[in-house]
Amino acid sequence: MQTYLDFEKPISDLEGKIHELKKLATEDESIDTSDEITRLEARVKEATREIYSKLGAWEKTQVARHPQRPHFVDYAAHLFTEFTPLAGDRNFGEDAAIQAGLARFNGIPVALIGQEKGSDTKTRLKHNFGSPRPEGYRKAIRIMEMADRFGLPVISLVDTAGAYPGVGAEERGQAEAIARSTEMCLGLKVPMISIVIGEGGSGGAIAIATGNRVYMLEHSIYSVISPEGAASILWRDSTRAREAATNMKITAQDLKGLGIIDDIIPEPNGGAHREPVTVMDAAGKVITSALTDLSKLSGEEVRNARRQKFLEIGRNL
């Protein structure tokens, strides 16, 4: 069943009428509704195109969080083969919010890392809604160390509201784990490609997103804090999240202009949740192109280019 966002009401109304007409035609075959359905479907496409061409930062935040948006597990199944998840940080335990392991991309062995939010109540609880604990980042470090040792490119898919802020996570060194994961990304002598596929929240995102190439889907967001969190801190009023989102410059378009990311991956009309295969194929093409370019560099050149990329951010602003 399609989930509609607040600003999608015109689309919801039209598609509701289409559903009623199809149901009517099924119940009474003497009634021909095909022409009316065709007309309404054309109106749906036009309404969707118009609405999505004018999305603000808050609307894009809602799209980035859409429950039917493709998640890490969908990309892993569609773009990669022989994905073998590896568990545990060899120190405390397993964290299901970060999925990491070895796979093949177009036949090339790679290390694959990403946050998984879950798609229903059971899986969301299992994956802690995509908010990693320290052991998740230490697991990511372990996989990146392995990739560096065996010369495997690292692909990371970012989708988290932020690292888990619980007392237990802080007691086990959340900040230190994030810092060491970021440091590990910067030190790799193998190509690292990162894509923000939904939310890129705070250090919880950058810990696995410090890549040679950083891309964002068209309607994803990437920020130092969630709009609700920023509103709570700045105005002590989380209901001003829309205002915070607008002022924080969190959209892919804003961040491309600021030089934070390398490029934007277009989404289908109506967002990635409407045509997940199309957007996953587009992400696959971007990964292929980036790997081709980076394969021409030596290990030292790959590492130095990555470090220089992040040192240059903000220099010309």
Disulfide bonds with the S-S distance in Angstrom:
none
